């Protein structure tokens, strides 16, 4: 290699690098907030930020799962469909009159099971996860309509609805769910051996294998986490809508990937954090909310969102090249 | 020597990156029909020098002439057009393409604007044949061994006509047999009046091939000497700036008792198509050298022992039969495996030193699934100290370390598992001389502490210099196992090539 490579000196320099990495997206977030608050005086309010958080919840939680998958160097395009299946499973179990707790458990189990299927296909049949999840995205989307023949299913269970409607200590339950899941995912990633093995496997699969890490088991578990997170998102979404829609979560996988990538998660695996993903999800949420308040037509919103992602990723890649 | 012989001439060449001086005041005079070796530790500035000549980087100051005309190539294409050919050390091949496509990459013969596969294959085949390389040009590069890929790299470098041919550590992944082919090629280039610039760490081959030797140290030109006027010891002294008392440190303590229960006993290990009926034992504190040419099955045996591939036969650890089906099980049984390719199987290059050191021993650094970062940090720091890893901190990204230091991190990773049996596969490949000696010292130290060591190497001096006993493999079988003092290099090569009288 180069004989003159600057060493990234000491721990302080490492921390500085980390901070610089977050500084970029935090600054983007602040800039967006400043822009929207200047153009709309209702933007900068507790009520609106509560609103943003609530809107961003589904994307953020799905993105936490997606972050694990991308860290491992894989991709999960089926999460949008899992969101819809989860809502439908919940509505059907409630419809059977089994009550809230069984419905919740079975919905989560369904999410994990769909993730298990993705994981086994990827790990054991050695198929690329991109292909596997393109296929299951379609399969799961089809499964949603099986019980109702394509019609939405109402879900008026009071506890189920309360998740989306009620507050605890003055903060909407949805936001509590996001915060708790953020902390759980963050701690698991940053401080457990499972998180460490995820980074190592994503960084160099073969070296991980030779170090005694069961790479196949890691893949399967992480796709299960992704499925589980998507199922939780599906519960929140159906709770807010009082129903399970067959087109729920459509193209949410792209928002989840965008949030992770905006947050600095590298698509080649091994690099990324939950903190970054949360900030990335907030950027997407603020963009959506701000543009809605400015009554920007939906198609312009799509264009702007795409451009923001391109710019953010470009800046990220360039800053890494400079350090490299 | 007439001035007319001079093909390439450099004076006062300097290269800086910001405040960092990579090369200062480099002088070099390369003559036609001679092999000019550039010798220096990693970090001495050799690669920078090569990049300047190859048109990858421009010098910050200094004069370079090629055939008397100023030579400051801006692109590799320009350097090639001016008559410079380079055989790279870092493999720069596309694994998904055929050998022929790689050899003629960017210069493919075309028919009406389309690449003609037939012509590509024919031309590549002719070139490979002319060079005497044992490669099938239609094979996919991805299917070849590292050594064969290096041969492809050589063919690629020599696929266009050149006045100056640069070899950047071409033998670091070649066995002696393949190295001989390369030396033949170099002799022929010389006879055709080409100037050859040769970069290598291997003293024996440098003394054999070179006409002139230039030593660089810390980015500075030290001296140029004629081969006849110097010795290996003198060169090493110039290169590291201090006298090396001895290359291979002597064993510490006695050779272990041959009657003791072996730490590892392998009987009749067989993997169809790779190796057959491999039996050996190694005791605590013993270094068993594994010698064999590339393709003799040495690395395959090690992988089978480590559970990363399957084989039949019995394996006993401390007299107890064991079955090892995965790396995790091997590690649990106290086996460590310093793999052959540190970049592929050894390190996570994008990650810092600390997580790399702990990665094979995570159970030791965790409680109920949580990483004990303090214990992890302590271990990383103590390994850095013990192995003399030159790094600014344990948070330094391993990809930025030199080859020798990276190799020490791989060692550290396995030492962190506290192995009782340590497999070392080519432990000093692509490592500079200074780090090499340090790794030898560490291996000796480990043996004296009771670790049973299996050392696979294709460097004969290394095997003979360190091992207590040597096992020689030939074509997938054990052709001889003998105590070190009964062996000579000639005898070992006889067994390794299978020409036993």
Interface residues (C-beta under 8 A of the other chain):
Chain A: X1 X2 X3 X4 X5 X6 X7 X8 X9 X10 X11 X14 X191 X192 X193 X194 X195 X196 X197 X199 X200 X203 X204 X206 X207 X208 X209 X210 X211 X212 X213 X214 X270 X271
Chain B: X17 X20 X22 X42 X43 X44 X45 X46 X47 X48 X90 X306 X308 X326 X327 X328 X330 X331 X332 X337 X339 X344 X345 X346 X347 X348 X349 X350 X351 X352 X355 X358 X359 X360 X362 X363 X366 X369 X370 X371 X373 X391 X392 X393 X394 X395 X396 X397 X399 X400 X401 X402 X403 X413
